[in-house]
Structures are given as C-alpha cells and as structure tokens.
C-alpha cells in the first residue's frame, strides 16, 4: 500500500505540473500582450515597461541566456509562473495585492456557503435515499423518485431566480456585507436543493443494487430485520461509490459555486475567478487553477486510501 501511495503521489505531481504548464501556455503565450489592458494607452512607454518589469513580463518566456546556471530557467516568465503558482506570492495585475492575501480573504466567504451546503446536502440525500430504498416499490418510493426527477429537471438558474426573489422579500437590502451575513440561508438552501435530486437518485440506485446481493438474502432468511440489514451492512458496503461522490465534491469547498456566488453577490473564490477571467488577471486565474488541481488530485488519492479502509478486500498495489 505504501508503494501505491508513493506512486500515486508521483502521478499527482506530474498531473499538477501538466496543469501549470497548460495554464502558462494558454494565458502567457496564446493570450498576447496583456500589459496593454492595464496601462493607459495615453501613457508613455515607460509606464508599460514599468508594469512589465513589476510583473516579470519583460523576461524571456522559457530561456534566459543572460542569466547564470539554473537561473537561465528560473529567471524567465515560465519560472516565475511556476513559483507564483506554488507559493501564491505573485501579485494581481489589477489590485497589486499578493495572491495569498486575496485568496485567504475570499475563501472564508466561499467556505461559509460551501461547507454547510455540502454537509446538509450529503446528509439529506443519504436520509431520503435510505427511506425510499427501505420502502421500495411503495408509494413513498415512487413519490421520492418523482420528486428527485423533477428536481433534476429544474434548471439551476431557476433555483437562483426564485432564491433571489425570496431574498429580496425577506432581506430587502440583500447585500453581502463585511459582517457575518444574515442572508446566508437562502444560498445554502439553493445549493442543497439543486443537487439533491441527482444525489438521491444516485444513492438510491446504489443501495437497491446492494440490497439484491446474496448476503442480504441470507440475512433475511435468518430472520434479521430489514432495518438492521440496511443500516448495519448495506450502507457500509455502499460507502465506496458514495465516498467517491463525496470526495470529488470537496473542491467546491474552496472554489464555491461560481454561478451562485456571482448571482447573489457573494465575494468568494467563485466570484473572484469569474471577475479575473473578465479582467484577464492572469496571476489569480493560474493560482486558482493550481489550487483546484491540487485539491482534486489530493481528493482522488484520499478516495483510493479510503477504499482500502472501508473494504479490506481491496488491496492497493
């Protein structure tokens, strides 16, 4: 298992490096001269040169022939791009603030929405799925499936429009201030409801597939009550796909929901990403992309390790 974890760590590092190289090619090579957007066109060339020097845009792209030794690679636009991604010490083109300070300031707003939404969404979906699976084939099961399908068919934009209307009815200012917000509940409820239908359908299918296994029929033949089978045995064996689904949702704890934050004026990381793309603020875009890639790679590795913990039959090689 140790060898497997080390191998996966190495693979994750190469995956993250690939993401960093790709973002550099997209935003620093193909995007053209970005400095023209941030320097007044009426200003002299000195202003543009100062901006480029401040953000290392005056350096060669990949190879600095004038630098000594390894600095031929590190003292380039690519070298500073890689360092800024890892250290978050670069500066925003628009505000000149350090990336670390910007991300930390915005992350608390995203976490205020995403953590309750993820926890409540997962808990609600598990409870509803267990109930409809327990009463499978009855009107409760049919009603639960119908509501889930209807919930999946409703566009996410419709949830946000209804939620914003409710917010204006309940909290007329509807502004996200610097104090602890009192209007946090509606965005959280929207995030939970928007993903509830798909989660219930997914978890219900997994539970029902597990209920038809041989060990369940054997336990039923021995007289074990169905609730005991469902909650003591079936749920444990269903945890593998459920864990995968849950761990892959972890990046939303950091990035939040881009549309939800933008729609409700929540100054989180999702809103920051959209604003940075609009402003072509490349350092922020690359830093957030790197952060998301690290979280995804770490989440997948944690999922594999949890597989071996929850199911001893799985051996990581």
C-alpha positions in Angstrom: 0.0 0.0 0.0 2.9 2.4 0.8 4.3 1.8 -2.7 0.9 2.5 -4.2 0.6 5.8 -2.3 4.0 6.9 -3.3 3.3 6.1 -7.0 0.0 7.9 -6.9 1.7 10.9 -5.3 4.2 11.0 -8.1 1.4 10.7 -10.7 -0.4 13.5 -8.9 2.7 15.8 -9.0 3.1 15.2 -12.8 -0.6 15.9 -13.3 -0.4 19.2 -11.4 2.7 20.1 -13.3 0.9 19.5 -16.5 -1.9 21.8 -15.4 0.6 24.5 -14.5 2.3 24.2 -17.9 -1.0 24.3 -19.7 -2.2 27.4 -17.9 1.1 29.2 -18.8 0.7 28.3 -22.5 -2.9 29.4 -22.5 -2.6 32.7 -20.7 1.0 33.8 -21.3 1.7 32.6 -24.8 -1.7 32.5 -26.6 -3.3 35.4 -24.8 -1.0 38.0 -26.4 0.2 41.2 -24.7 -1.8 41.6 -21.5 0.0 44.6 -20.2 -1.7 46.8 -22.8 -5.0 46.2 -20.9 -3.7 47.6 -17.6 -1.7 50.5 -18.8 -3.3 53.7 -20.0 -2.8 53.9 -23.8 -2.2 57.6 -23.4 0.7 57.0 -21.1 4.2 56.8 -22.4 6.2 53.6 -23.0 7.9 54.0 -19.6 4.6 53.1 -17.8 4.2 49.9 -19.9 7.8 48.9 -19.3 7.4 49.6 -15.5 4.3 47.4 -15.4 6.1 44.6 -17.3 9.1 44.8 -15.1 6.9 44.7 -11.9 5.2 41.5 -13.1 8.3 39.9 -14.8 6.7 40.2 -18.2 9.8 41.7 -19.6 11.8 38.5 -19.2 12.2 35.8 -21.8 9.4 33.2 -22.0 11.4 29.9 -21.3 15.1 30.5 -21.5 17.2 33.5 -20.2 20.5 33.3 -22.0 22.0 36.2 -19.9 21.3 34.5 -16.5 23.9 32.1 -14.9 23.3 28.4 -14.3 19.8 27.3 -13.3 18.7 30.9 -13.4 18.5 30.5 -17.2 15.3 28.7 -16.5 14.1 30.2 -13.2 14.5 33.8 -14.2 12.0 33.5 -17.0 8.3 34.2 -17.3 7.7 30.4 -17.1 9.9 30.1 -14.0 8.2 32.9 -12.2 4.8 31.5 -13.2 5.6 28.1 -11.7 6.9 29.7 -8.5 3.9 32.0 -8.1 1.5 29.1 -8.6 3.2 27.1 -5.8 4.0 29.9 -3.4 1.0 32.2 -4.1 3.4 35.1 -3.7 2.7 36.7 -7.1 0.7 39.9 -7.4 -2.6 40.6 -9.1 -2.4 42.7 -12.2 -5.5 44.7 -11.2 -5.0 45.4 -7.5 -1.3 44.7 -7.0 -2.2 42.6 -3.9 -0.4 39.4 -3.0 -2.3 36.3 -4.3 -2.1 34.6 -0.9 -3.8 37.6 0.8 -6.5 37.7 -1.9 -7.3 34.0 -1.8 -7.4 33.9 2.0 -9.7 36.9 2.2 -12.1 35.4 -0.4 -12.0 31.8 0.8 -13.9 32.5 4.0 -17.0 33.6 2.1 -16.9 30.5 -0.1 -16.5 28.3 2.9 -19.4 30.0 4.6 -21.6 28.8 1.8 -20.0 25.5 0.6 -19.3 23.8 4.0 -23.0 23.9 5.2 -24.3 23.2 1.7 -22.1 20.1 1.3 -22.8 18.7 4.8 -26.5 19.3 4.6 -26.8 18.2 1.0 -25.0 14.9 1.7 -26.9 14.2 5.0 -30.3 15.0 3.5 -29.6 12.9 0.4 -28.5 9.9 2.5 -31.6 10.1 4.7 -34.0 10.4 1.8 -32.2 7.7 -0.2 -32.4 5.2 2.8 -36.1 6.0 3.3 -37.1 5.5 -0.3 -34.9 2.3 -0.5 -36.4 0.9 2.6 -40.0 1.5 1.2 -39.0 0.4 -2.3 -41.9 -0.4 -4.5 -44.4 1.6 -2.4 -45.9 5.0 -3.0 -43.2 6.5 -0.8 -40.6 5.2 -3.2 -42.5 6.3 -6.3 -43.1 9.8 -4.8 -39.4 10.1 -3.8 -38.3 9.2 -7.3 -40.8 11.5 -8.9 -39.6 14.5 -6.8 -36.0 13.6 -7.5 -36.5 13.5 -11.2 -38.5 16.8 -11.1 -35.7 18.4 -9.1 -33.1 17.2 -11.6 -35.1 18.7 -14.5 -35.4 22.2 -12.9 -32.5 24.4 -14.3 -30.1 25.7 -11.7 -30.8 29.2 -13.0 -34.5 28.8 -12.0 -33.4 27.9 -8.4 -31.3 31.1 -8.3 -34.0 33.3 -9.7 -36.6 32.0 -7.1 -34.0 32.3 -4.4 -33.1 35.9 -5.2 -36.8 36.8 -5.3 -37.2 35.3 -1.8 -34.1 37.1 -0.6 -35.5 40.4 -1.7 -38.7 39.6 0.1 -37.1 38.5 3.3 -34.0 40.7 3.4 -34.7 43.8 1.3 -31.1 45.1 1.3 -29.9 41.7 0.0 -26.3 42.8 0.2 -23.4 40.7 1.3 -21.6 43.0 3.8 -18.4 42.5 5.7 -20.2 41.5 8.9 -21.5 37.9 9.3 -24.3 37.7 6.8 -27.9 37.1 7.8 -28.8 36.2 4.3 -26.6 33.1 4.1 -29.5 30.7 4.5 -31.1 31.1 1.0 -27.9 30.4 -1.0 -27.2 27.4 1.2 -30.7 26.0 0.6 -30.5 26.6 -3.1 -27.2 24.8 -3.3 -28.7 21.8 -1.3 -31.9 21.6 -3.4 -30.1 22.0 -6.7 -28.0 18.9 -6.1 -30.5 16.9 -4.0 -32.4 15.2 -6.9 -29.3 13.8 -8.6 -27.8 12.7 -5.3 -30.9 10.9 -4.1 -31.2 9.0 -7.5 -27.6 8.0 -7.3 -27.6 6.9 -3.7 -30.9 5.1 -4.1 -29.7 3.1 -7.1 -26.5 2.1 -5.2 -28.5 1.0 -2.1 -31.0 -1.0 -4.2 -28.3 -2.8 -6.1 -26.6 -3.8 -2.8 -29.9 -5.0 -1.3 -30.2 -7.7 -4.1 -26.8 -9.2 -3.1 -26.7 -12.8 -1.8 -25.6 -11.8 1.8 -28.8 -9.7 2.1 -31.0 -12.6 1.1 -29.1 -14.9 3.6 -29.6 -12.4 6.4 -33.3 -12.1 5.6 -33.6 -15.9 5.6 -32.0 -16.0 9.1 -34.7 -13.6 10.3 -32.6 -10.4 10.6 -34.8 -7.3 10.4 -34.6 -5.2 7.3 -33.6 -2.0 9.1 -30.7 -3.8 10.7 -29.6 -5.2 7.3 -29.9 -1.7 5.7 -28.2 0.4 8.3 -25.6 -2.1 9.7 -24.5 -3.9 6.5 -25.8 -2.4 3.3 -24.8 1.1 4.0 -21.2 0.1 4.9 -20.9 -1.8 1.6 -22.3 1.2 -0.3 -19.8 3.6 1.1 -17.2 3.2 -1.8 -19.2 4.9 -4.6 -20.7 7.3 -2.0 -17.2 8.3 -0.8 -16.1 8.9 -4.4 -19.0 11.1 -5.0 -18.4 13.0 -1.7 -14.7 13.5 -2.1 -14.9 14.8 -5.6 -17.2 17.5 -4.3 -14.6 18.7 -1.9 -13.1 21.2 -4.4 -16.3 23.1 -4.2 -15.4 23.9 -0.5 -12.6 26.1 -1.9 -14.0 27.3 -5.2 -17.6 27.6 -4.1 -20.2 27.7 -6.7 -19.3 30.2 -9.5 -22.8 31.0 -10.6 -24.3 31.1 -7.1 -21.7 33.5 -5.8 -21.9 35.7 -8.9 -25.7 35.8 -8.8 -26.0 36.6 -5.1 -23.0 39.0 -5.0 -21.1 36.7 -2.6 -17.4 37.9 -2.7 -16.0 34.4 -2.7 -13.5 32.5 -4.8 -16.0 31.6 -7.5 -16.8 35.3 -7.9 -13.1 36.1 -7.9 -12.5 33.5 -10.7 -15.2 35.0 -13.0 -14.0 38.5 -12.3 -10.4 37.6 -13.0 -11.3 35.9 -16.3 -13.2 39.1 -17.3 -10.3 41.3 -16.3 -7.7 38.9 -17.7 -6.0 38.9 -14.3 -3.7 36.0 -15.2 -1.9 35.5 -11.8 -5.2 35.0 -10.0 -6.5 32.7 -12.7 -3.4 30.5 -12.6 -3.3 30.4 -8.8 -6.9 29.3 -8.5 -6.5 26.7 -11.3 -3.4 25.3 -9.5 -5.3 25.2 -6.2 -8.2 23.4 -7.7 -5.9 20.9 -9.4 -4.1 20.2 -6.1 -7.4 19.6 -4.3 -8.7 17.3 -7.0 -5.5 15.2 -7.0 -5.5 15.0 -3.2 -9.2 14.1 -3.2 -8.7 11.2 -5.6 -5.7 9.9 -3.6 -7.8 10.1 -0.3 -10.6 8.2 -2.1 -8.3 5.3 -3.0 -7.0 5.1 0.5 -10.5 5.1 2.0 -11.4 2.3 -0.4 -8.9 0.1 1.3 -10.1 1.1 4.8 -13.8 0.5 4.1 -13.3 -2.7 2.1 -10.4 -4.9 3.3 -10.8 -7.0 0.1 -9.3 -4.1 -1.9 -5.6 -4.2 -2.0 -3.8 -1.2 -3.3 -0.9 -2.3 -5.4 
